[in-house]
């Protein structure tokens, strides 16, 4: 057994490992954000729209910088100029005129542009990478034809989910500088990509530990599988959510499917984990909810392949189903929290967090308060930290327990072998060769003089031998009545030899 001092040293070492990993992760995220910002400001100019706008067939309104223009109330038309300025100082350079290439950011929307206010043409309609779907996030370049007024009509093919798409379009305006622009845009999303890669690498560690735990039959290895899968999905989400994802993964629809699909599978893993924690009737309800969640995901993934529905448009259906599942799971966890012990309360509270964050994100996105999994992203980080603690604390404890169980099993096998040897020795001591020879000789003589007595002696002799050999494979204690019958068979044999 380890002393308390050794246990304290192990805990300090584990705490230092966790702290070091957290510091390294924060350092990379922080430096990624700083580098992206500095490079962005140094290499291209920012742009600002000046003019007026209207939503659908409404009235024209002067645009005020920072004003929210909803993208889910109909097509939005912008009419005006684009002013260029230096991001670091705010110094105005001038109006975007002929030859200036502007970078327009589209978040699940399409657009048309006109220099004369009458003839509209789509942005890069011939691009094979974009096609007609436009279901994703992308930058598209536009070369100004002069300093005349420009009219832009922005179209939202979706009725939900991206009410802030117009705000994204206006807040991400800049000049386009070729490879410099692409590199700097990627740098703006470096923090999310670094975090995503870190989560994916850690997920592989968890999944590897789960495989090892399964091979040596450690209790709870199934939960490690689910946690590892959930962390992997969280990493994929951050990787494809990162700003500028189109510059390293150019298939727009694929990026959308990866980001939304990873969120779906992450919530499925969380639901399955919580269902495994529950007990009794609550566990049956949790398993049923997990099956419903899986069915809703499969339906959303299959529907776009057999119908004209876009994958992005299946999001409200899945979000509504998953929100109901989350609310029911929160109720079950609250009941479990009220009845559980200290560890049960901790697990219940931890399980409520991702469920509650998803419900809040669904509500916020549905009502246009914010976009995407804003709260759930922070819970992703929390799941990562808790998973790290599980890996560094719980797994070694279970591993030590499994090793000790193997040692006890080996000791048991040795004891069983010794017990078998003892039984064999006892049997041999009871069945001496001269006893067998004398009994067979007596049977031979009785076969000539008293056949009936010989038959009876053969029967007693066979029962006596059977009593010895049958107990070799019997691990249970011998009953007293069986032992008395065995002794009787022996005395009956001896009585014939020595009447």
C-alpha positions in Angstrom: 0.0 0.0 0.0 1.2 3.5 -0.8 1.8 5.9 2.1 -0.1 9.1 2.4 3.1 11.0 1.5 3.4 9.1 -1.8 -0.3 9.8 -2.6 0.2 13.5 -1.9 3.2 13.6 -4.3 1.1 11.9 -7.0 -1.7 14.4 -6.6 0.7 17.3 -6.7 2.2 15.9 -9.9 -1.2 15.4 -11.5 -2.2 18.9 -10.5 1.0 20.3 -12.1 0.4 18.4 -15.3 -3.2 19.8 -15.5 -2.0 23.3 -14.8 0.9 23.1 -17.3 -1.4 21.9 -20.1 -4.0 24.6 -19.3 -1.2 27.3 -19.4 0.1 26.0 -22.7 -3.3 25.9 -24.2 -4.2 29.4 -23.1 -0.8 30.7 -24.4 -1.4 29.3 -27.9 -5.0 30.6 -28.0 -3.8 34.1 -26.7 -0.9 34.4 -29.1 -3.0 33.1 -32.0 -5.5 35.9 -31.4 -2.8 38.6 -31.1 -0.9 37.5 -34.2 -4.1 37.4 -36.2 -5.1 40.9 -35.2 -1.6 42.4 -35.8 -1.2 40.8 -39.2 -4.8 41.8 -40.2 -4.2 45.4 -39.4 -0.8 45.6 -41.1 -1.6 44.1 -44.5 -4.9 45.5 -45.7 -7.4 48.3 -45.2 -10.7 48.1 -43.6 -13.9 49.3 -45.3 -17.1 50.8 -44.1 -20.4 51.1 -45.8 -21.9 54.6 -46.1 -25.4 55.0 -47.4 -28.9 53.7 -46.9 -30.7 50.4 -46.7 -34.2 48.8 -46.9 -35.5 45.4 -45.8 -37.8 43.7 -48.4 -40.1 46.3 -49.9 -39.9 48.6 -46.9 -38.7 52.2 -46.8 -35.1 53.4 -47.2 -33.3 54.2 -43.9 -29.9 55.8 -43.5 -27.3 53.2 -42.2 -25.7 53.9 -38.8 -22.5 52.0 -38.1 -23.2 49.2 -35.7 -26.9 49.2 -36.3 -28.5 45.7 -36.4 -30.2 44.8 -39.7 -32.1 41.5 -39.5 -31.3 39.0 -42.2 -34.5 36.9 -41.7 -37.1 39.5 -42.5 -36.6 39.5 -46.3 -34.0 40.6 -48.8 -31.8 43.5 -47.7 -30.8 46.2 -50.2 -27.8 48.5 -49.6 -27.2 51.6 -51.6 -24.1 53.8 -51.2 -20.3 53.9 -51.1 -17.5 52.1 -49.3 -15.1 54.2 -47.3 -11.6 52.9 -46.8 -9.6 53.6 -43.6 -6.5 52.3 -41.7 -7.7 49.9 -38.9 -4.9 50.8 -36.4 -5.4 54.6 -36.6 -8.8 55.1 -38.1 -7.3 57.4 -40.7 -9.7 57.6 -43.7 -7.9 56.9 -47.0 -10.8 57.6 -49.3 -13.7 56.1 -51.2 -13.3 52.7 -52.9 -13.0 53.6 -56.5 -11.9 51.9 -59.8 -9.5 49.0 -59.4 -10.0 48.6 -55.6 -10.9 45.0 -54.8 -13.3 44.7 -51.8 -13.7 41.5 -49.8 -17.4 40.7 -49.0 -18.1 38.2 -46.2 -21.2 36.0 -46.7 -22.6 34.0 -43.8 -25.2 31.6 -45.4 -26.4 34.3 -47.7 -26.1 35.2 -51.4 -25.8 38.6 -53.1 -26.3 40.6 -56.3 -24.6 43.9 -57.2 -25.4 46.7 -59.6 -23.4 49.8 -60.5 -26.3 51.6 -62.2 -29.0 50.5 -59.8 -30.9 48.6 -62.5 -28.9 45.7 -63.8 -28.0 43.2 -61.1 -25.6 40.3 -61.4 -24.7 37.7 -58.8 -21.3 37.5 -57.2 -19.0 34.9 -58.9 -22.0 33.0 -60.1 -19.8 30.8 -62.3 -17.7 29.6 -59.4 -17.8 25.8 -59.2 -16.8 26.0 -55.5 -19.9 28.0 -54.6 -22.5 26.9 -57.0 -26.2 27.7 -56.4 -26.4 26.6 -52.7 -24.3 29.3 -51.0 -24.9 27.3 -47.8 -21.8 28.3 -45.8 -19.4 31.0 -44.8 -17.2 32.5 -47.4 -15.3 35.6 -48.7 -16.0 36.8 -52.3 -13.9 39.5 -54.0 -15.5 42.4 -55.9 -13.5 44.8 -58.1 -15.0 48.4 -58.0 -15.8 49.9 -61.4 -15.5 53.5 -60.3 -16.5 55.8 -57.4 -20.2 55.8 -58.4 -22.9 54.6 -56.1 -23.2 50.8 -55.7 -26.4 48.9 -55.0 -26.1 45.5 -53.3 -29.0 43.1 -52.8 -28.4 40.4 -50.1 -30.6 37.3 -50.2 -31.1 34.9 -47.3 -32.2 31.4 -48.5 -32.9 30.4 -44.9 -35.6 31.6 -42.6 -33.7 31.1 -39.4 -30.3 30.6 -37.8 -28.4 33.5 -39.3 -30.4 36.8 -38.4 -27.0 38.5 -38.0 -25.7 37.7 -41.5 -26.1 41.3 -42.7 -24.2 42.5 -39.6 -21.5 40.0 -40.4 -21.4 41.3 -44.0 -21.0 44.9 -42.9 -18.6 44.3 -40.0 -16.1 42.3 -42.0 -15.7 44.6 -45.0 -12.1 45.1 -46.1 -9.9 45.4 -49.2 -8.8 42.1 -50.8 -5.0 41.6 -51.0 -4.6 38.1 -52.5 -2.6 35.6 -50.5 -1.9 38.2 -47.8 -5.6 38.7 -47.2 -6.2 34.9 -47.1 -3.3 34.4 -44.6 -4.5 37.2 -42.4 -8.1 35.9 -42.5 -6.8 32.5 -41.4 -4.9 34.1 -38.6 -8.1 35.7 -37.3 -9.5 32.2 -36.8 -6.2 30.7 -35.5 -7.5 30.6 -31.9 -10.5 28.5 -32.8 -8.3 26.2 -35.0 -5.7 25.8 -32.3 -8.3 24.9 -29.8 -10.0 22.5 -32.2 -6.7 20.7 -33.0 -5.9 20.5 -29.2 -9.3 19.0 -28.5 -9.0 16.5 -31.3 -5.5 15.4 -30.2 -6.8 15.0 -26.6 -9.8 13.1 -27.9 -7.4 10.6 -29.5 -5.7 10.2 -26.1 -9.0 9.5 -24.5 -10.0 7.0 -27.2 -6.7 5.3 -26.9 -7.1 5.1 -23.1 -10.6 3.7 -23.7 -9.2 0.9 -26.0 -6.6 0.0 -23.4 -9.2 0.1 -20.6 -11.5 -2.2 -22.6 -8.7 -4.7 -23.3 -7.8 -5.0 -19.6 -11.5 -4.9 -18.6 -11.4 -1.7 -16.5 -14.8 -0.7 -15.2 -16.3 2.4 -16.9 -14.4 2.2 -20.2 -17.6 2.7 -22.1 -17.9 6.2 -20.6 -14.4 6.9 -21.8 -15.4 6.1 -25.3 -18.4 8.5 -25.1 -16.3 11.3 -23.5 -13.6 10.8 -26.1 -16.1 10.9 -28.9 -17.8 14.0 -27.4 -14.4 15.9 -27.1 -13.6 14.9 -30.7 -16.8 16.3 -32.0 -16.1 19.5 -30.0 -12.7 19.8 -31.7 -14.3 19.3 -35.1 -16.8 22.0 -34.3 -14.1 24.6 -33.4 -12.0 23.6 -36.4 -14.8 24.3 -38.9 -16.2 27.2 -37.0 -12.9 29.1 -37.3 -12.9 32.3 -39.3 -11.6 31.8 -42.8 -12.3 28.1 -42.9 -13.0 28.3 -46.6 -9.3 29.0 -47.3 -8.2 25.6 -46.0 -11.4 23.7 -46.7 -12.9 25.1 -49.9 -16.1 23.0 -50.2 -18.6 25.3 -48.6 -21.4 22.8 -48.1 -18.9 20.3 -46.5 -17.8 23.0 -44.0 -21.4 23.6 -43.0 -22.2 19.9 -42.6 -19.0 19.3 -40.5 -19.8 22.2 -38.1 -23.5 21.4 -37.6 -23.0 17.6 -37.7 -20.3 17.8 -35.1 -22.6 19.8 -32.8 -25.3 17.1 -33.3 -23.0 14.2 -32.5 -21.6 16.1 -29.5 -25.0 16.5 -28.0 -25.8 12.8 -28.8 -22.7 11.8 -26.8 -23.6 14.0 -23.9 -27.1 12.6 -23.8 -25.8 9.0 -23.9 -23.3 9.7 -21.1 -26.0 11.3 -18.9 -28.4 8.4 -19.6 -25.7 6.0 -18.4 -25.3 7.9 -15.1 -29.0 7.7 -14.3 -30.5 4.9 -12.2 -33.8 2.9 -12.2 -36.7 4.3 -14.2 -34.8 7.5 -15.0 -32.2 5.4 -16.8 -34.8 3.8 -19.1 -36.2 7.3 -19.9 -32.6 8.5 -20.6 -31.9 5.6 -23.0 -35.2 6.2 -24.8 -34.3 9.9 -25.2 -30.9 8.9 -26.6 -32.5 6.7 -29.2 -34.9 9.6 -30.1 -31.8 12.0 -30.4 -30.1 9.5 -32.7 -33.2 9.1 -34.9 -33.5 12.9 -35.2 -29.9 13.2 -36.3 -30.2 10.4 -38.9 -33.4 12.0 -40.2 -31.7 15.4 -40.7 -28.8 13.8 -42.4 -30.9 11.6 -44.8 -33.5 14.2 -45.7 -31.2 16.4 -47.8 -30.1 13.4 -49.9 -33.7 12.3 -50.8 -35.4 15.7 -50.9 -34.7 19.3 -52.0 -34.4 20.4 -48.3 -30.9 21.9 -47.5 -29.0 20.4 -44.6 -28.9 23.8 -42.9 -32.7 24.0 -43.1 -33.1 20.8 -41.1 -31.4 22.5 -38.1 -34.6 23.9 -36.6 -36.2 20.5 -36.5 -33.2 18.9 -34.8 -32.7 21.9 -32.5 -36.4 21.7 -31.3 -36.2 17.9 -30.7 -32.9 18.1 -28.9 -34.1 21.1 -26.8 -37.1 19.0 -25.6 -34.7 16.1 -24.8 -32.5 18.5 -22.9 -35.3 19.9 -20.8 -36.5 16.4 -19.9 -32.9 15.4 -19.0 -32.5 18.5 -16.9 -35.6 17.4 -14.9 -34.3 13.9 -14.4 -30.9 15.2 -13.4 -32.5 17.6 -10.9 -34.4 14.7 -9.3 -31.1 12.7 -9.3 -29.4 15.7 -7.7 -32.0 15.9 -4.9 -31.7 12.2 -4.0 -28.0 11.5 -4.7 -25.0 11.5 -2.5 -22.1 13.9 -2.8 -20.6 12.3 -6.0 -24.1 12.0 -7.4 -24.8 15.7 -6.9 -21.5 16.6 -8.6 -22.2 14.4 -11.6 -25.8 15.7 -11.9 -24.7 19.4 -11.7 -22.1 18.7 -14.4 -24.6 17.0 -16.6 -27.1 19.9 -16.3 -24.6 22.4 -17.7 -24.3 21.2 -21.4 -28.1 20.6 -21.5 -29.0 24.0 -20.1 -26.4 25.8 -22.4 -27.9 24.1 -25.5 -31.4 25.2 -24.6 -30.3 28.7 -24.0 -28.3 28.7 -27.3 -31.4 27.4 -29.2 -33.6 30.1 -27.6 -31.1 32.8 -28.3 -30.5 31.8 -31.9 -34.2 31.3 -32.6 -35.1 34.8 -31.4 -32.1 36.4 -33.0 -30.4 37.4 -29.7 -27.1 35.8 -30.9 -25.9 33.3 -33.4 -24.8 29.7 -33.0 -23.6 27.8 -29.9 -22.2 30.8 -28.0 -22.8 29.4 -24.5 -22.2 25.8 -25.5 -18.7 26.7 -26.8 -17.6 27.6 -23.2 -19.1 24.3 -22.0 -16.9 22.5 -24.6 -13.9 23.9 -22.7 -15.3 22.8 -19.4 -15.9 19.3 -20.7 -12.3 19.3 -22.0 -10.9 20.2 -18.5 -13.1 17.7 -16.7 -12.1 15.0 -19.2 -8.5 15.8 -18.5 -9.0 15.4 -14.8 -10.8 12.0 -15.4 -7.9 10.9 -17.6 -5.2 11.9 -15.1 -7.0 10.9 -11.8 -9.7 8.3 -12.3 -8.1 6.2 -15.0 -4.9 5.5 -13.0 -7.0 4.5 -10.0 -9.1 2.1 -12.1 -5.9 0.8 -13.7 -4.4 0.1 -10.2 -7.6 -1.6 -9.2 -7.6 -3.7 -12.4 -4.0 -4.8 -11.8 -4.8 -5.7 -8.2 -7.8 -7.7 -9.4 -5.6 -9.6 -11.8 -3.1 -10.3 -8.9 -6.0 -11.6 -6.8 -7.2 -13.8 -9.6 -3.7 -15.2 -10.1 -3.5 -16.0 -6.4 -6.9 -17.6 -6.5 -5.7 -19.8 -9.4 -2.6 -20.8 -7.5 -4.8 -21.7 -4.4 -7.2 -23.7 -6.6 -4.2 -25.6 -8.1 -2.9 -26.4 -4.7 -6.3 -27.5 -3.6 -6.6 -29.8 -6.6 -3.2 -31.3 -5.8 -4.3 -31.9 -2.3 -7.5 -33.7 -3.4 -5.5 -35.9 -5.8 -3.1 -36.7 -3.0 -6.0 -37.5 -0.7 -7.6 -39.8 -3.3 -4.3 -41.6 -4.0 -3.9 -42.1 -0.3 -7.3 -43.6 0.0 -6.9 -45.9 -3.1 -3.7 -47.8 -2.5 -2.7 -50.3 -5.1 -2.7 -53.3 -2.7 -6.3 -52.4 -1.7 -7.4 -52.5 -5.3 -5.6 -55.8 -5.9 -7.0 -57.5 -2.8 -10.6 -56.3 -3.7 -10.3 -57.7 -7.2 -8.9 -61.0 -5.9 -11.8 -61.3 -3.5 -14.3 -60.6 -6.4 -12.6 -63.3 -8.4 -13.0 -65.9 -5.7 -16.6 -64.9 -5.0 -17.5 -65.2 -8.7 -16.8 -69.0 -8.3 -18.3 -69.6 -4.9 -20.9 -66.9 -4.3 -21.9 -65.0 -7.5 -24.5 -62.8 -5.8 -22.0 -61.7 -3.2 -19.5 -61.0 -6.0 -22.1 -58.8 -7.8 -22.8 -56.9 -4.6 -19.1 -56.4 -4.0 -18.6 -55.1 -7.6 -21.3 -52.6 -7.1 -19.9 -51.3 -3.8 -16.4 -51.1 -5.3 -17.6 -49.1 -8.3 -19.5 -46.7 -6.0 -16.5 -46.3 -3.8 -14.2 -45.4 -6.8 -16.8 -43.1 -8.2 -17.0 -41.3 -4.9 -13.3 -40.6 -5.1 -13.0 -39.5 -8.7 -16.2 -37.4 -8.8 -14.9 -35.0 -6.1 -11.8 -34.1 -8.0 -13.6 -31.4 -10.0 -15.9 -30.3 -7.2 -14.9 -27.0 -5.8 -17.7 -27.0 -3.2 -17.3 -28.6 0.3 -18.4 -32.3 0.5 -21.7 -32.8 2.3 -21.6 -35.0 5.5 -24.2 -37.4 4.1 -22.1 -38.0 1.0 -19.0 -38.7 3.0 -20.9 -41.1 5.2 -22.1 -43.0 2.2 -18.5 -43.1 0.9 -17.3 -44.6 4.2 -20.2 -47.2 4.1 -19.1 -48.4 0.7 -15.6 -48.8 2.0 -16.7 -50.7 5.1 -19.0 -53.0 3.0 -16.0 -53.9 0.9 -13.8 -54.6 3.9 -16.5 -56.6 5.6 -16.6 -59.0 2.7 -12.8 -59.5 3.0 -12.8 -59.6 6.8 -16.3 -60.8 7.9 
